[in-house]
Amino acid sequence: MQLQHLKYFLQIAETGSMNRAAELLYVSQPSLSKMISGLEAELDIKIFERNNRGVALTEDGKKLYMYTKNIMKQFDLISKISSDEIPSVISISAYPNLIPADLLSRYY
């Protein structure tokens, strides 16, 4: 299983259509279907129910969708980690009270 397979799976699940997902991913529909079949074989589960209107997630597919969404969120966080990344803006939220603002400006 590769990260790209999970991205493709998410796109299909979110669009509900192999054809639409293939267009958005710039891949052919047969290769996308083949990739999903390979993923189903590797995981030994059926991910999608195919019908005339597109595809729908099975119960195992819904579990995989939740796990994959979490994995992709974690991957995005990991890809943003950089040791030389220093925030250039500090955001502070406060109640509309002048005392904390005055103290903060004096401190600064």
C-alpha positions as CSV (number, residue, x, y, z in Angstrom):
1,M,0.0,0.0,0.0
2,Q,1.3,3.4,-0.9
3,L,0.3,6.9,0.2
4,Q,-0.9,7.7,-3.3
5,H,-3.3,4.7,-3.2
6,L,-4.8,6.2,-0.1
7,K,-5.1,9.6,-1.8
8,Y,-6.9,8.0,-4.7
9,F,-9.2,6.1,-2.4
10,L,-10.2,9.3,-0.6
11,Q,-10.9,11.1,-3.9
12,I,-13.2,8.2,-5.0
13,A,-14.9,8.1,-1.7
14,E,-15.5,11.8,-1.6
15,T,-16.7,12.1,-5.2
16,G,-18.7,8.9,-5.2
17,S,-17.6,8.2,-8.7
18,M,-14.7,6.4,-10.3
19,N,-15.0,8.5,-13.5
20,R,-15.1,11.9,-11.7
21,A,-12.2,10.9,-9.4
22,A,-10.2,9.8,-12.4
23,E,-10.8,13.2,-14.0
24,L,-9.7,15.1,-10.9
25,L,-6.7,12.9,-10.4
26,Y,-5.6,13.0,-14.0
27,V,-5.5,9.2,-14.3
28,S,-7.5,6.8,-16.5
29,Q,-10.5,5.2,-15.0
30,P,-9.4,1.7,-15.7
31,S,-6.1,2.2,-13.9
32,L,-7.9,3.7,-11.0
33,S,-10.3,0.7,-10.8
34,K,-7.3,-1.6,-11.0
35,M,-5.6,0.2,-8.2
36,I,-8.8,-0.1,-6.0
37,S,-9.1,-3.8,-6.8
38,G,-5.4,-4.2,-5.8
39,L,-6.1,-2.4,-2.5
40,E,-9.1,-4.5,-1.8
41,A,-7.1,-7.6,-2.5
42,E,-4.2,-6.4,-0.3
43,L,-6.5,-5.6,2.6
44,D,-8.8,-8.6,2.0
45,I,-11.9,-6.4,2.2
46,K,-14.5,-5.0,-0.2
47,I,-14.2,-1.2,-0.1
48,F,-16.9,0.0,-2.6
49,E,-20.3,-1.2,-3.7
50,R,-20.5,-0.4,-7.4
51,N,-23.9,0.6,-8.8
52,N,-25.4,2.6,-11.8
53,R,-24.9,5.9,-10.1
54,G,-21.3,5.4,-9.0
55,V,-19.8,3.8,-5.9
56,A,-20.7,3.7,-2.3
57,L,-18.6,2.8,0.7
58,T,-19.2,-0.6,2.4
59,E,-18.9,-0.8,6.2
60,D,-15.3,-1.8,5.8
61,G,-14.8,1.0,3.4
62,K,-16.3,3.5,5.9
63,K,-13.7,2.3,8.5
64,L,-10.9,2.6,6.0
65,Y,-12.1,6.1,5.1
66,M,-12.0,7.3,8.7
67,Y,-8.5,5.8,9.2
68,T,-7.3,7.2,5.9
69,K,-8.6,10.7,6.7
70,N,-6.6,10.6,10.0
71,I,-3.5,9.3,8.3
72,M,-3.7,12.1,5.7
73,K,-4.1,14.8,8.4
74,Q,-1.1,13.4,10.3
75,F,0.9,13.3,7.0
76,D,0.1,17.0,6.4
77,L,1.3,17.9,9.9
78,I,4.5,15.9,9.4
79,S,5.2,17.5,6.0
80,K,4.9,21.0,7.7
81,I,7.6,20.2,10.3
82,S,10.7,22.2,9.6
83,S,13.5,23.0,12.1
84,D,14.1,26.4,10.6
85,E,10.5,27.3,10.4
86,I,9.9,30.3,12.7
87,P,6.5,32.0,12.8
88,S,6.7,35.6,11.7
89,V,3.3,36.5,13.2
90,I,2.0,36.1,16.7
91,S,-1.7,36.1,17.2
92,I,-3.2,37.0,20.6
93,S,-6.8,36.8,21.5
94,A,-8.1,38.8,24.5
95,Y,-11.3,40.1,26.0
96,P,-12.1,43.7,25.2
97,N,-10.3,45.1,28.2
98,L,-7.6,47.7,28.0
99,I,-5.6,46.6,31.0
100,P,-4.2,43.4,29.3
101,A,-3.5,45.3,26.1
102,D,-1.7,48.0,28.0
103,L,0.4,45.5,29.9
104,L,1.2,43.6,26.7
105,S,2.2,46.7,24.9
106,R,4.4,47.7,27.8
107,Y,6.0,44.3,27.8
108,Y,6.7,44.4,24.1
